Amino acid sequence: MSKIERDSTHIHYEATGTDAPVLLTHGFAATSRIWRAQVDPFASRNQFIRWDMRGHGRSGSPPDDASYSVDETVDDMAALLDHLGHERAIIGGHSLGGYMALAFHLKYPERVKALFVVATGPGYRSDEPRQEWNEMARGLARRLERNGLEELSKLDREMEPTEHDSVRGLSQAARGMLVQHDSRIIDSLPDIDVPTLVVVGEKDRGYVDSSKYMSEKISGAERVSIPNAGHAVYMHQTELFNEAAMKFFERVA
């Protein structure tokens, strides 16, 4: 198992391939294993780096609530690139992982060669919808603490509760990484000036509109809507997803 240490917390990662790096982050309550059908095609042309966020999968679950935040997550991503010797990379992710990719660009724009955001929302500019989102996140944290990892099967039938070591880590991640405090990510979209691919499943009702919004606000962004696919688009239509991603990676290279 490959890992790095940050602030006494181990961060699990896997890196396959040797060429131009692509760093992808999973969504909330998932793990790096969601990308298993992408390893062979992506690593044939790139170094494909996938990892488990704090509180998820095989990464550590520090006890301090302050250890779970957007800033800590993007610093974990930067530390992974440093560890592997990469100054820049294609940065992307699914759902919360895509939000983290946008946050990474906001903090470390010079380290982003391109953005690859999948089934992602950029957050909220208005207080009311942000508050509704945060109430959802905090409620999810409470249900996880009350019902354990089996709560994940109610959240998404495709999630695998056995992949996680700690329900505490996930509940802390819900409060610290899902909860949003401001509009800095959505406000940053017009300032993105790297090649960007926005991917969404056409049946992913919660994210179709946000994908359109991002592709309109990010200059030159390309949007791909994949038919007969929901939120787990990389799983529902693997070949179409991989084809769109590989064309983008090749064009960026």
ABEGO torsion letter per residue (X at the ends): XBBBBBGGBBBBBBBBEABBBBBBBBBBGBBAAAAAAAAAAAAAABBBBBBBBBGBEABBBBABAAABBAAAAAAAAAAAAAAAGBABBBBBEBEAAAAAAAAAAAABAAABABBBBBGBBAEBABAAAAAAAAAAAAAAAAAAAAAEAAAAAAABAABBAAABABAAAAAAAAAAAABBABAAAAAAAAABABBBBBBBBAABAAAAAAAAAAAAABBGBBBBBBBGBBABAAAABAAAAAAAAAAAAAAAX
